[in-house]
Amino acid sequence: RAGIVFQPPPATYDTRPWRADPCREAVDLHWVCKDGENLIPAYYFTAEGARLTLLFSHGNAEDLGTIRGYFYDLCHALCVNMFLYEYTGYGLYPGQPREQTVYSDIEAAFRYLRDTLGVPWTSIVPYGRSIGTAPSMALASRTPVRGLVLQSPMLSIYRIPFQLRYTLPGDVFCNVDKVKDICCPTFIVHGTRDEIVPCWHGKAMYDTFMKHSTEVESFIIEGADHNNLETQADVAYLRRLSRFLQRLVDEPVPQKLRDQAGRSTI
């Protein structure tokens, strides 16, 4: 089943410092310690004056090398810091990817941001794309974060081909079942022509957040597909995302998030 769910490409980057362009300063990889031995490669891009840090979980069939250029530019376009980490079995991170390793990878990345880089949870916003919405939601369900961005989210893997009302035994990445434990404001974006994760997943996810009275907004992009949503939406998506992030900066942290902090074991 792991071979069906996970499709890591050959590594598209190496350990050498990377430059977005010749005029930019080279960026080194960070190495995140997990379980006292495994080292997760990650990039940390910073923007002057940034108030938030987006913890990005990438989609399937991509790695840090294929996404770093876009998110380096996005970091400065939105005036936010960006932390991109790798999954087990992807890029330079050896191992066999599985559902639980993906969850432990993002927890290690979150701890590194908070405990090593000194970024408080009140400034961390997990941002997941496609399969990356699963670790993002899992983290937000277990520990408080300032907000959550879900791009092309799936309800669960089995629900992609089948419109199931209930979670079946053996299903994986059951995101919809985690909504009840998420307390932070959430932004959902999905394209109407998504050929991988149908748009009804994003709409149903929004309805589930509403059912649990969690602050949520959605942006359904007419004509956008799965892999090119950002370019097809153009500036409209950046404007909506920027507006959501600015609201997180301007508004006080909800009390239910502070209560969740008291219960968190991460």
Accessible surface in RSA format (square Angstrom, percent):
REM  Atomic radii and reference values for relative SASA: ProtOr
REM  Chains: A
REM  Algorithm: Lee & Richards
REM  Probe-radius: 1.40
REM  Slices: 20
REM RES _ NUM      All-atoms   Total-Side   Main-Chain    Non-polar    All polar
REM                ABS   REL    ABS   REL    ABS   REL    ABS   REL    ABS   REL
RES ARG A   1   156.61  65.8 111.27  56.7  45.35 108.0  42.61  58.2 114.00  69.1
RES ALA A   2    16.90  15.5   8.50  13.1   8.40  19.1  12.00  16.9   4.89  13.0
RES GLY A   3    62.03  76.5   0.00   N/A  62.03  76.5  38.36 105.3  23.67  53.0
RES ILE A   4   138.84  79.0 128.39  95.6  10.46  25.2 132.81  95.6   6.03  16.4
RES VAL A   5    15.61  10.3   6.95   6.3   8.67  20.9  12.23  10.6   3.38   9.2
RES PHE A   6    12.53   6.3   7.51   4.7   5.02  13.1   7.51   4.6   5.02  14.4
RES GLN A   7   104.35  58.4  95.96  70.1   8.39  20.0  28.27  60.2  76.08  57.7
RES PRO A   8    54.66  39.8  32.16  29.3  22.50  81.8  32.16  26.6  22.50 139.8
RES PRO A   9    33.43  24.4  20.05  18.3  13.38  48.6  26.19  21.6   7.24  45.0
RES PRO A  10   118.91  86.7 105.43  96.1  13.48  49.0 117.63  97.1   1.28   8.0
RES ALA A  11    52.63  48.4  20.04  30.9  32.59  74.1  20.04  28.2  32.59  86.3
RES THR A  12    66.62  47.4  37.78  38.3  28.83  68.7  48.44  65.1  18.18  27.5
RES TYR A  13    16.53   7.7   0.00   0.0  16.53  43.0   8.56   6.4   7.97   9.8
RES ASP A  14    55.01  38.5  53.32  53.1   1.69   4.0  30.22  71.1  24.79  24.7
RES THR A  15    91.25  64.9  74.92  76.0  16.32  38.9  44.92  60.3  46.32  70.0
RES ARG A  16   169.00  71.0 163.77  83.5   5.23  12.5  67.61  92.4 101.39  61.5
RES PRO A  17    79.60  58.0  59.84  54.5  19.76  71.8  59.85  49.4  19.74 122.7
RES TRP A  18    37.39  15.0  33.93  16.4   3.46   8.1  23.65  12.6  13.73  22.3
RES ARG A  19   129.71  54.5 113.42  57.8  16.28  38.8  31.10  42.5  98.61  59.8
RES ALA A  20    36.64  33.7   6.77  10.4  29.88  68.0   7.28  10.3  29.36  77.8
RES ASP A  21    55.03  38.6  49.58  49.3   5.46  12.9  31.84  74.9  23.20  23.1
RES PRO A  22   126.28  92.0 101.32  92.4  24.97  90.8 105.06  86.7  21.22 131.9
RES CYS A  23   127.57  96.5  88.62  98.8  38.95  91.5  35.00  88.7  92.58  99.8
RES ARG A  24    97.42  40.9  93.57  47.7   3.84   9.2  15.44  21.1  81.98  49.7
RES GLU A  25   148.79  85.4 134.37 101.7  14.41  34.3  54.83 106.0  93.96  76.7
RES ALA A  26    35.00  32.2  18.98  29.3  16.02  36.4  19.00  26.8  16.00  42.4
RES VAL A  27    25.15  16.5  21.60  19.6   3.55   8.6  24.90  21.6   0.25   0.7
RES ASP A  28    89.11  62.4  82.54  82.2   6.57  15.5  27.30  64.2  61.81  61.6
RES LEU A  29    17.06   9.5   1.76   1.3  15.30  38.5   1.76   1.2  15.30  41.2
RES HIS A  30    47.00  25.7  42.25  29.4   4.75  12.2  26.74  27.6  20.25  23.6
RES TRP A  31    96.65  38.8  79.51  38.5  17.14  40.2  61.07  32.6  35.58  57.7
RES VAL A  32     0.70   0.5   0.70   0.6   0.00   0.0   0.70   0.6   0.00   0.0
RES CYS A  33    74.60  56.4  56.66  63.2  17.94  42.2  31.36  79.5  43.23  46.6
RES LYS A  34    14.26   7.0  12.36   7.6   1.90   4.5   8.54   7.7   5.72   6.1
RES ASP A  35   111.51  78.1  70.18  69.9  41.32  97.7  35.73  84.1  75.78  75.6
RES GLY A  36    70.33  86.7   0.00   N/A  70.33  86.7  32.46  89.1  37.88  84.8
RES GLU A  37   134.57  77.3 109.51  82.9  25.05  59.7  38.33  74.1  96.24  78.6
RES ASN A  38    62.33  43.0  57.54  55.6   4.79  11.5   5.71  13.7  56.62  54.7
RES LEU A  39    91.16  50.8  80.83  57.8  10.32  26.0  80.83  56.8  10.32  27.8
RES ILE A  40     0.00   0.0   0.00   0.0   0.00   0.0   0.00   0.0   0.00   0.0
RES PRO A  41     0.00   0.0   0.00   0.0   0.00   0.0   0.00   0.0   0.00   0.0
RES ALA A  42     0.00   0.0   0.00   0.0   0.00   0.0   0.00   0.0   0.00   0.0
RES TYR A  43     0.37   0.2   0.37   0.2   0.00   0.0   0.32   0.2   0.06   0.1
RES TYR A  44    41.45  19.4  29.56  16.8  11.89  30.9  20.27  15.2  21.18  26.1
RES PHE A  45     4.30   2.2   0.86   0.5   3.43   8.9   4.30   2.6   0.00   0.0
RES THR A  46    77.11  54.8  62.61  63.5  14.50  34.6  29.42  39.5  47.68  72.1
RES ALA A  47    11.14  10.2   3.38   5.2   7.75  17.6   4.88   6.9   6.26  16.6
RES GLU A  48   173.67  99.7 143.34 108.4  30.33  72.2  66.40 128.4 107.27  87.6
RES GLY A  49    61.55  75.9   0.00   N/A  61.55  75.9  39.82 109.3  21.72  48.7
RES ALA A  50    25.11  23.1   0.77   1.2  24.34  55.4   0.94   1.3  24.17  64.0
RES ARG A  51   158.82  66.7 142.90  72.8  15.92  37.9  52.37  71.6 106.45  64.5
RES LEU A  52     7.35   4.1   5.98   4.3   1.37   3.4   6.66   4.7   0.69   1.9
RES THR A  53     2.83   2.0   2.83   2.9   0.00   0.0   0.00   0.0   2.83   4.3
RES LEU A  54     0.00   0.0   0.00   0.0   0.00   0.0   0.00   0.0   0.00   0.0
RES LEU A  55     0.00   0.0   0.00   0.0   0.00   0.0   0.00   0.0   0.00   0.0
RES PHE A  56     0.70   0.4   0.17   0.1   0.54   1.4   0.17   0.1   0.54   1.5
RES SER A  57     0.00   0.0   0.00   0.0   0.00   0.0   0.00   0.0   0.00   0.0
RES HIS A  58     0.48   0.3   0.35   0.2   0.13   0.3   0.35   0.4   0.13   0.1
RES GLY A  59     4.01   4.9   0.00   N/A   4.01   4.9   4.01  11.0   0.00   0.0
RES ASN A  60    43.29  29.9  28.58  27.6  14.71  35.4  17.90  43.1  25.39  24.5
RES ALA A  61    60.52  55.6  41.25  63.7  19.27  43.8  41.25  58.1  19.27  51.0
RES GLU A  62    29.16  16.7  29.16  22.1   0.00   0.0   6.86  13.3  22.30  18.2
RES ASP A  63     0.00   0.0   0.00   0.0   0.00   0.0   0.00   0.0   0.00   0.0
RES LEU A  64     0.06   0.0   0.06   0.0   0.00   0.0   0.06   0.0   0.00   0.0
RES GLY A  65    16.34  20.2   0.00   N/A  16.34  20.2   0.00   0.0  16.34  36.6
RES THR A  66    76.95  54.7  39.22  39.8  37.73  89.9  46.79  62.9  30.16  45.6
RES ILE A  67     5.26   3.0   3.70   2.8   1.56   3.7   5.26   3.8   0.00   0.0
RES ARG A  68    38.15  16.0  38.15  19.4   0.00   0.0   1.37   1.9  36.78  22.3
RES GLY A  69    31.13  38.4   0.00   N/A  31.13  38.4  26.79  73.5   4.33   9.7
RES TYR A  70    80.06  37.4  69.44  39.5  10.62  27.6  71.66  53.8   8.40  10.4
RES PHE A  71     0.02   0.0   0.02   0.0   0.00   0.0   0.02   0.0   0.00   0.0
RES TYR A  72    20.29   9.5  20.29  11.5   0.00   0.0   6.97   5.2  13.32  16.4
RES ASP A  73    89.26  62.5  83.32  82.9   5.94  14.0  29.60  69.7  59.66  59.5
RES LEU A  74     5.62   3.1   2.54   1.8   3.08   7.8   5.27   3.7   0.35   0.9
RES CYS A  75     0.00   0.0   0.00   0.0   0.00   0.0   0.00   0.0   0.00   0.0
RES HIS A  76    76.54  41.8  55.75  38.8  20.78  53.2  42.12  43.4  34.41  40.0
RES ALA A  77    70.33  64.7  27.99  43.2  42.34  96.3  39.89  56.2  30.44  80.6
RES LEU A  78    21.32  11.9   3.64   2.6  17.68  44.4   6.16   4.3  15.16  40.8
RES CYS A  79    59.84  45.3  53.26  59.4   6.58  15.5  28.20  71.4  31.65  34.1
RES VAL A  80     5.65   3.7   5.65   5.1   0.00   0.0   5.65   4.9   0.00   0.0
RES ASN A  81    22.18  15.3  22.18  21.4   0.00   0.0   0.00   0.0  22.18  21.4
RES MET A  82     0.00   0.0   0.00   0.0   0.00   0.0   0.00   0.0   0.00   0.0
RES PHE A  83     0.00   0.0   0.00   0.0   0.00   0.0   0.00   0.0   0.00   0.0
RES LEU A  84     0.22   0.1   0.22   0.2   0.00   0.0   0.22   0.2   0.00   0.0
RES TYR A  85     0.48   0.2   0.00   0.0   0.48   1.2   0.00   0.0   0.48   0.6
RES GLU A  86     0.00   0.0   0.00   0.0   0.00   0.0   0.00   0.0   0.00   0.0
RES TYR A  87     2.25   1.1   2.25   1.3   0.00   0.0   2.21   1.7   0.04   0.0
RES THR A  88    10.95   7.8  10.95  11.1   0.00   0.0  10.75  14.4   0.21   0.3
RES GLY A  89    19.57  24.1   0.00   N/A  19.57  24.1   4.62  12.7  14.95  33.5
RES TYR A  90     0.60   0.3   0.40   0.2   0.21   0.5   0.21   0.2   0.40   0.5
RES GLY A  91    20.64  25.5   0.00   N/A  20.64  25.5   0.00   0.0  20.64  46.2
RES LEU A  92    52.32  29.1  32.20  23.0  20.12  50.6  38.02  26.7  14.30  38.5
RES TYR A  93     7.43   3.5   5.86   3.3   1.58   4.1   4.52   3.4   2.92   3.6
RES PRO A  94   108.28  78.9  91.32  83.2  16.96  61.7 102.17  84.4   6.10  37.9
RES GLY A  95    52.46  64.7   0.00   N/A  52.46  64.7  31.48  86.4  20.98  47.0
RES GLN A  96    92.96  52.0  83.67  61.1   9.29  22.1  31.30  66.6  61.66  46.8
RES PRO A  97     8.17   6.0   8.17   7.4   0.00   0.0   8.17   6.7   0.00   0.0
RES ARG A  98   130.35  54.7 129.36  65.9   0.99   2.4  44.68  61.1  85.67  51.9
RES GLU A  99    39.72  22.8  35.40  26.8   4.32  10.3  10.24  19.8  29.48  24.1
RES GLN A 100   124.21  69.5 119.81  87.6   4.40  10.5  62.31 132.6  61.89  46.9
RES THR A 101    35.70  25.4  34.86  35.3   0.83   2.0  35.70  47.9   0.00   0.0
RES VAL A 102     2.98   2.0   2.98   2.7   0.00   0.0   2.98   2.6   0.00   0.0
RES TYR A 103    22.31  10.4  22.23  12.6   0.09   0.2  22.23  16.7   0.09   0.1
RES SER A 104    39.86  33.7  35.27  47.1   4.59  10.6  33.53  71.4   6.33   8.9
RES ASP A 105     0.00   0.0   0.00   0.0   0.00   0.0   0.00   0.0   0.00   0.0
RES ILE A 106     0.58   0.3   0.58   0.4   0.00   0.0   0.58   0.4   0.00   0.0
RES GLU A 107    23.62  13.6  23.62  17.9   0.00   0.0   2.02   3.9  21.60  17.6
RES ALA A 108     9.49   8.7   5.44   8.4   4.04   9.2   7.85  11.1   1.64   4.3
RES ALA A 109     0.00   0.0   0.00   0.0   0.00   0.0   0.00   0.0   0.00   0.0
RES PHE A 110     1.16   0.6   1.16   0.7   0.00   0.0   1.16   0.7   0.00   0.0
RES ARG A 111    94.63  39.7  94.21  48.0   0.42   1.0  35.37  48.3  59.25  35.9
RES TYR A 112    36.52  17.0  32.16  18.3   4.36  11.3  20.46  15.4  16.05  19.8
RES LEU A 113     0.00   0.0   0.00   0.0   0.00   0.0   0.00   0.0   0.00   0.0
RES ARG A 114    65.16  27.4  55.85  28.5   9.31  22.2  25.33  34.6  39.83  24.1
RES ASP A 115    94.61  66.3  58.43  58.2  36.18  85.5  34.03  80.1  60.58  60.4
RES THR A 116    90.42  64.3  59.37  60.2  31.05  74.0  41.10  55.2  49.32  74.6
RES LEU A 117    54.67  30.4  24.82  17.8  29.85  75.0  28.78  20.2  25.89  69.7
RES GLY A 118    55.17  68.0   0.00   N/A  55.17  68.0  30.00  82.3  25.17  56.4
RES VAL A 119    14.43   9.5  13.12  11.9   1.31   3.2  14.43  12.5   0.00   0.0
RES PRO A 120    72.32  52.7  64.13  58.5   8.19  29.8  72.17  59.6   0.15   0.9
RES TRP A 121    43.67  17.5  43.07  20.8   0.60   1.4  25.99  13.9  17.68  28.7
RES THR A 122    40.00  28.4  32.96  33.4   7.04  16.8  18.76  25.2  21.24  32.1
RES SER A 123    23.58  19.9  23.57  31.5   0.01   0.0   4.95  10.5  18.63  26.1
RES ILE A 124     0.00   0.0   0.00   0.0   0.00   0.0   0.00   0.0   0.00   0.0
RES VAL A 125     0.00   0.0   0.00   0.0   0.00   0.0   0.00   0.0   0.00   0.0
RES PRO A 126     0.00   0.0   0.00   0.0   0.00   0.0   0.00   0.0   0.00   0.0
RES TYR A 127     0.05   0.0   0.05   0.0   0.00   0.0   0.00   0.0   0.05   0.1
RES GLY A 128     0.00   0.0   0.00   N/A   0.00   0.0   0.00   0.0   0.00   0.0
RES ARG A 129    33.27  14.0  33.27  17.0   0.00   0.0  13.62  18.6  19.65  11.9
RES SER A 130     9.79   8.3   9.79  13.1   0.00   0.0   2.51   5.4   7.27  10.2
RES ILE A 131    10.49   6.0  10.15   7.6   0.34   0.8  10.15   7.3   0.34   0.9
RES GLY A 132     0.00   0.0   0.00   N/A   0.00   0.0   0.00   0.0   0.00   0.0
RES THR A 133     0.00   0.0   0.00   0.0   0.00   0.0   0.00   0.0   0.00   0.0
RES ALA A 134     0.00   0.0   0.00   0.0   0.00   0.0   0.00   0.0   0.00   0.0
RES PRO A 135     0.46   0.3   0.46   0.4   0.00   0.0   0.46   0.4   0.00   0.0
RES SER A 136     0.00   0.0   0.00   0.0   0.00   0.0   0.00   0.0   0.00   0.0
RES MET A 137     0.00   0.0   0.00   0.0   0.00   0.0   0.00   0.0   0.00   0.0
RES ALA A 138     6.68   6.1   6.26   9.7   0.42   1.0   6.68   9.4   0.00   0.0
RES LEU A 139     1.09   0.6   0.00   0.0   1.09   2.7   0.95   0.7   0.14   0.4
RES ALA A 140     1.61   1.5   0.04   0.1   1.57   3.6   0.04   0.1   1.57   4.2
RES SER A 141    20.90  17.7   7.97  10.6  12.93  29.8   1.85   3.9  19.04  26.7
RES ARG A 142   113.05  47.5  97.99  50.0  15.06  35.8  43.98  60.1  69.07  41.9
RES THR A 143     2.98   2.1   2.98   3.0   0.00   0.0   0.00   0.0   2.98   4.5
RES PRO A 144     2.92   2.1   2.77   2.5   0.15   0.5   2.92   2.4   0.00   0.0
RES VAL A 145     0.74   0.5   0.53   0.5   0.21   0.5   0.53   0.5   0.21   0.6
RES ARG A 146     6.06   2.5   6.06   3.1   0.00   0.0   0.78   1.1   5.28   3.2
RES GLY A 147     0.00   0.0   0.00   N/A   0.00   0.0   0.00   0.0   0.00   0.0
RES LEU A 148     0.00   0.0   0.00   0.0   0.00   0.0   0.00   0.0   0.00   0.0
RES VAL A 149     0.00   0.0   0.00   0.0   0.00   0.0   0.00   0.0   0.00   0.0
RES LEU A 150     0.00   0.0   0.00   0.0   0.00   0.0   0.00   0.0   0.00   0.0
RES GLN A 151     0.23   0.1   0.23   0.2   0.00   0.0   0.00   0.0   0.23   0.2
RES SER A 152     0.55   0.5   0.55   0.7   0.00   0.0   0.39   0.8   0.15   0.2
RES PRO A 153     0.00   0.0   0.00   0.0   0.00   0.0   0.00   0.0   0.00   0.0
RES MET A 154     5.31   2.8   5.31   3.5   0.00   0.0   5.31   4.5   0.00   0.0
RES LEU A 155    10.29   5.7  10.29   7.4   0.00   0.0  10.29   7.2   0.00   0.0
RES SER A 156     0.00   0.0   0.00   0.0   0.00   0.0   0.00   0.0   0.00   0.0
RES ILE A 157    35.35  20.1  34.76  25.9   0.59   1.4  34.76  25.0   0.59   1.6
RES TYR A 158    66.39  31.0  65.43  37.2   0.96   2.5  43.13  32.4  23.27  28.7
RES ARG A 159    10.43   4.4  10.43   5.3   0.00   0.0   0.00   0.0  10.43   6.3
RES ILE A 160    45.67  26.0  36.18  27.0   9.50  22.9  36.18  26.0   9.50  25.8
RES PRO A 161    92.37  67.3  54.44  49.6  37.93 137.9  64.99  53.7  27.38 170.2
RES PHE A 162   124.52  62.3 121.11  75.0   3.41   8.9 124.46  75.5   0.06   0.2
RES GLN A 163   138.02  77.2 106.61  77.9  31.41  74.8  32.23  68.6 105.78  80.2
RES LEU A 164    51.48  28.7  39.21  28.1  12.27  30.8  41.68  29.3   9.81  26.4
RES ARG A 165   201.65  84.7 168.26  85.8  33.39  79.5  69.36  94.8 132.29  80.2
RES TYR A 166   153.81  71.8 149.36  85.0   4.45  11.6 121.96  91.6  31.85  39.3
RES THR A 167    54.47  38.7  28.63  29.0  25.84  61.6  28.00  37.6  26.47  40.0
RES LEU A 168    81.07  45.2  78.55  56.2   2.52   6.3  79.23  55.6   1.85   5.0
RES PRO A 169   126.34  92.1 100.33  91.5  26.01  94.5 112.99  93.3  13.34  82.9
RES GLY A 170    37.78  46.6   0.00   N/A  37.78  46.6  24.52  67.3  13.26  29.7
RES ASP A 171    17.42  12.2   0.06   0.1  17.35  41.0   0.00   0.0  17.42  17.4
RES VAL A 172    12.93   8.5  12.80  11.6   0.13   0.3  12.93  11.2   0.00   0.0
RES PHE A 173     0.73   0.4   0.73   0.4   0.00   0.0   0.73   0.4   0.00   0.0
RES CYS A 174    18.41  13.9  18.10  20.2   0.31   0.7   8.83  22.4   9.57  10.3
RES ASN A 175     0.00   0.0   0.00   0.0   0.00   0.0   0.00   0.0   0.00   0.0
RES VAL A 176    27.01  17.8  21.04  19.0   5.96  14.4  21.04  18.3   5.96  16.2
RES ASP A 177    60.95  42.7  52.76  52.5   8.19  19.4  29.69  69.9  31.27  31.2
RES LYS A 178    39.77  19.4  39.12  24.0   0.65   1.6  25.92  23.3  13.85  14.8
RES VAL A 179     0.21   0.1   0.03   0.0   0.18   0.4   0.03   0.0   0.18   0.5
RES LYS A 180   129.74  63.3 100.87  61.9  28.87  68.7  78.62  70.8  51.12  54.5
RES ASP A 181    67.48  47.3  59.76  59.5   7.72  18.2  14.89  35.0  52.59  52.5
RES ILE A 182     4.55   2.6   0.00   0.0   4.55  11.0   0.00   0.0   4.55  12.4
RES CYS A 183    19.96  15.1  17.72  19.8   2.24   5.3   0.75   1.9  19.21  20.7
RES CYS A 184     1.55   1.2   1.36   1.5   0.19   0.4   0.70   1.8   0.86   0.9
RES PRO A 185     4.42   3.2   4.36   4.0   0.07   0.2   4.36   3.6   0.07   0.4
RES THR A 186     0.60   0.4   0.00   0.0   0.60   1.4   0.00   0.0   0.60   0.9
RES PHE A 187     0.00   0.0   0.00   0.0   0.00   0.0   0.00   0.0   0.00   0.0
RES ILE A 188     0.00   0.0   0.00   0.0   0.00   0.0   0.00   0.0   0.00   0.0
RES VAL A 189     0.00   0.0   0.00   0.0   0.00   0.0   0.00   0.0   0.00   0.0
RES HIS A 190     0.00   0.0   0.00   0.0   0.00   0.0   0.00   0.0   0.00   0.0
RES GLY A 191     0.00   0.0   0.00   N/A   0.00   0.0   0.00   0.0   0.00   0.0
RES THR A 192    44.91  31.9  20.71  21.0  24.20  57.7  20.05  26.9  24.86  37.6
RES ARG A 193   174.08  73.1 158.19  80.6  15.88  37.8  44.90  61.4 129.18  78.3
RES ASP A 194    11.48   8.0   0.00   0.0  11.48  27.1   0.00   0.0  11.48  11.4
RES GLU A 195   106.99  61.4  70.58  53.4  36.41  86.7  63.78 123.4  43.22  35.3
RES ILE A 196    87.38  49.7  79.90  59.5   7.49  18.0  81.98  59.0   5.40  14.6
RES VAL A 197     1.07   0.7   1.07   1.0   0.00   0.0   1.07   0.9   0.00   0.0
RES PRO A 198    39.83  29.0  38.80  35.4   1.02   3.7  39.83  32.9   0.00   0.0
RES CYS A 199    13.34  10.1   9.81  10.9   3.53   8.3   9.79  24.8   3.55   3.8
RES TRP A 200    71.88  28.8  67.26  32.6   4.63  10.9  62.23  33.2   9.66  15.7
RES HIS A 201     0.00   0.0   0.00   0.0   0.00   0.0   0.00   0.0   0.00   0.0
RES GLY A 202     0.05   0.1   0.00   N/A   0.05   0.1   0.00   0.0   0.05   0.1
RES LYS A 203   104.72  51.1 101.63  62.4   3.09   7.4  53.69  48.3  51.03  54.4
RES ALA A 204    28.34  26.1  24.08  37.2   4.26   9.7  27.02  38.1   1.32   3.5
RES MET A 205     0.00   0.0   0.00   0.0   0.00   0.0   0.00   0.0   0.00   0.0
RES TYR A 206    62.22  29.0  62.22  35.4   0.00   0.0  30.96  23.3  31.26  38.5
RES ASP A 207    87.37  61.2  81.90  81.5   5.47  12.9  27.78  65.4  59.59  59.4
RES THR A 208    24.75  17.6  22.17  22.5   2.59   6.2  11.56  15.5  13.19  19.9
RES PHE A 209     0.00   0.0   0.00   0.0   0.00   0.0   0.00   0.0   0.00   0.0
RES MET A 210   103.35  53.5  89.12  59.0  14.23  33.9  79.13  67.3  24.22  32.1
RES LYS A 211   166.16  81.1 131.56  80.7  34.60  82.4  87.23  78.5  78.93  84.1
RES HIS A 212    78.28  42.8  53.90  37.5  24.38  62.4  32.80  33.8  45.47  52.9
RES SER A 213    95.15  80.4  69.54  92.8  25.61  59.0  45.67  97.2  49.48  69.3
RES THR A 214     6.79   4.8   3.54   3.6   3.25   7.7   0.52   0.7   6.27   9.5
RES GLU A 215    74.37  42.7  62.20  47.1  12.17  29.0  44.39  85.9  29.98  24.5
RES VAL A 216    19.60  12.9   0.00   0.0  19.60  47.2   1.67   1.4  17.93  48.6
RES GLU A 217    36.57  21.0  33.92  25.7   2.65   6.3  23.74  45.9  12.83  10.5
RES SER A 218    35.20  29.7  20.00  26.7  15.20  35.0   1.17   2.5  34.03  47.7
RES PHE A 219    32.23  16.1  31.04  19.2   1.19   3.1  32.23  19.5   0.00   0.0
RES ILE A 220    56.27  32.0  33.70  25.1  22.57  54.4  33.70  24.3  22.57  61.2
RES ILE A 221    15.63   8.9  13.52  10.1   2.10   5.1  15.63  11.3   0.00   0.0
RES GLU A 222   152.24  87.4 127.46  96.4  24.78  59.0  64.18 124.1  88.06  71.9
RES GLY A 223    31.66  39.0   0.00   N/A  31.66  39.0  20.35  55.8  11.31  25.3
RES ALA A 224     0.41   0.4   0.12   0.2   0.29   0.7   0.21   0.3   0.20   0.5
RES ASP A 225    31.53  22.1  31.53  31.4   0.00   0.0   8.62  20.3  22.91  22.8
RES HIS A 226    14.82   8.1  11.42   7.9   3.40   8.7   6.18   6.4   8.65  10.1
RES ASN A 227   108.10  74.5  81.75  79.0  26.35  63.4  27.26  65.6  80.84  78.1
RES ASN A 228    72.71  50.1  70.47  68.1   2.24   5.4   8.02  19.3  64.69  62.5
RES LEU A 229     0.00   0.0   0.00   0.0   0.00   0.0   0.00   0.0   0.00   0.0
RES GLU A 230    20.42  11.7  14.21  10.8   6.20  14.8   6.59  12.8  13.82  11.3
RES THR A 231   105.41  75.0  83.84  85.0  21.57  51.4  83.38 112.0  22.03  33.3
RES GLN A 232    84.99  47.5  50.46  36.9  34.53  82.2  34.63  73.7  50.36  38.2
RES ALA A 233     9.70   8.9   0.18   0.3   9.51  21.6   3.53   5.0   6.17  16.3
RES ASP A 234    92.43  64.7  85.13  84.7   7.30  17.3  24.01  56.5  68.42  68.2
RES VAL A 235    73.95  48.7  73.86  66.9   0.09   0.2  73.95  64.3   0.00   0.0
RES ALA A 236    43.14  39.7  40.00  61.7   3.14   7.1  42.25  59.5   0.89   2.3
RES TYR A 237     1.44   0.7   1.44   0.8   0.00   0.0   1.44   1.1   0.00   0.0
RES LEU A 238    53.38  29.7  52.81  37.8   0.57   1.4  53.05  37.3   0.33   0.9
RES ARG A 239   168.41  70.7 158.85  81.0   9.56  22.8  60.73  83.0 107.68  65.3
RES ARG A 240    56.31  23.6  55.93  28.5   0.38   0.9  17.00  23.2  39.31  23.8
RES LEU A 241     0.05   0.0   0.05   0.0   0.00   0.0   0.05   0.0   0.00   0.0
RES SER A 242    46.94  39.7  44.41  59.3   2.53   5.8  12.48  26.6  34.46  48.3
RES ARG A 243   147.85  62.1 140.28  71.5   7.57  18.0  69.90  95.5  77.96  47.2
RES PHE A 244     1.01   0.5   0.17   0.1   0.84   2.2   0.87   0.5   0.14   0.4
RES LEU A 245     6.66   3.7   6.52   4.7   0.14   0.4   6.66   4.7   0.00   0.0
RES GLN A 246    93.81  52.5  91.52  66.9   2.29   5.5  38.19  81.3  55.62  42.2
RES ARG A 247    62.46  26.2  58.48  29.8   3.98   9.5  41.97  57.4  20.49  12.4
RES LEU A 248     5.57   3.1   1.68   1.2   3.89   9.8   1.87   1.3   3.70  10.0
RES VAL A 249    34.82  22.9  13.80  12.5  21.02  50.7  18.79  16.3  16.03  43.5
RES ASP A 250   100.26  70.2  65.52  65.2  34.74  82.1  29.35  69.1  70.90  70.7
RES GLU A 251    75.20  43.2  68.37  51.7   6.82  16.2  26.75  51.7  48.45  39.6
RES PRO A 252   117.77  85.8 100.52  91.6  17.25  62.7 112.27  92.7   5.50  34.2
RES VAL A 253    28.18  18.5  15.03  13.6  13.16  31.7  15.03  13.1  13.16  35.7
RES PRO A 254    37.83  27.6  27.12  24.7  10.70  38.9  37.83  31.2   0.00   0.0
RES GLN A 255   117.83  65.9 109.14  79.8   8.69  20.7  57.88 123.2  59.96  45.5
RES LYS A 256    84.43  41.2  80.19  49.2   4.24  10.1  63.38  57.0  21.05  22.4
RES LEU A 257     0.49   0.3   0.49   0.3   0.00   0.0   0.49   0.3   0.00   0.0
RES ARG A 258   119.32  50.1 108.98  55.6  10.34  24.6  34.36  47.0  84.96  51.5
RES ASP A 259    69.51  48.7  60.40  60.1   9.11  21.5  20.60  48.5  48.91  48.8
RES GLN A 260     7.94   4.4   7.94   5.8   0.00   0.0   5.10  10.9   2.84   2.2
RES ALA A 261    37.46  34.4  20.44  31.5  17.02  38.7  21.28  30.0  16.17  42.8
RES GLY A 262    72.46  89.4   0.00   N/A  72.46  89.4  38.35 105.2  34.11  76.4
RES ARG A 263   157.76  66.2 131.74  67.2  26.02  61.9  80.03 109.4  77.72  47.1
RES SER A 264    31.20  26.4   5.29   7.1  25.92  59.7   8.42  17.9  22.78  31.9
RES THR A 265   117.12  83.3  82.22  83.4  34.90  83.2  78.30 105.2  38.82  58.7
RES ILE A 266    19.07  10.9   0.56   0.4  18.51  44.6   7.70   5.5  11.38  30.9
END  Absolute sums over single chains surface
CHAIN  1 A    11828.7       9224.1       2604.6       6196.3       5632.4
END  Absolute sums over all chains
TOTAL         11828.7       9224.1       2604.6       6196.3       5632.4
